[in-house]
C-alpha cells in the first residue's frame, strides 16, 4: 500500500486491507416470522487517491463485500462501493451499489482524524 495514500485516509485508516469472518448472523423478519441466517463474509478495502474534484481532494477506499450462507458456494449478498475522506471539510462519505439496482449515498462529519495519531 502506498504510504502517502494511507497517511491521507483520515478515520478510514483502520479499514484498509482484507477482512474475512465466518461468524455472521443475519436476523430478518419475513411474513411476521423471524429467521436467522449464519454466514461468512469477505470485505476488501483498497486505498485510492488523491481524487481531485476541482478544489476538493479526496482519499478513500474502493471496496467490495461478498457474503455466503454457511456451507453454500454461491453468494447471497454482494456490494461494491467507496468510502471517501475529505480532510478539508472533515467529511466521510460512503456510496455503494448492490446487484438489485439499489444505490446508497451517505455522508457525515467528524472531528476525528485518526491519521494524525498513527
Secondary structure, DSSP 8 states (H G I E B T S, - for coil): --HHHHHT-GGGGGG-EEEEEEEEEEEEEETTEEEEEEEEEEEEEEEEEEEEETTEEEEEEEEEEEEEETT-SS-SEEEEEEEEEETTTTEEEEEEEETTTEEEEEEEE-S--GGGT-
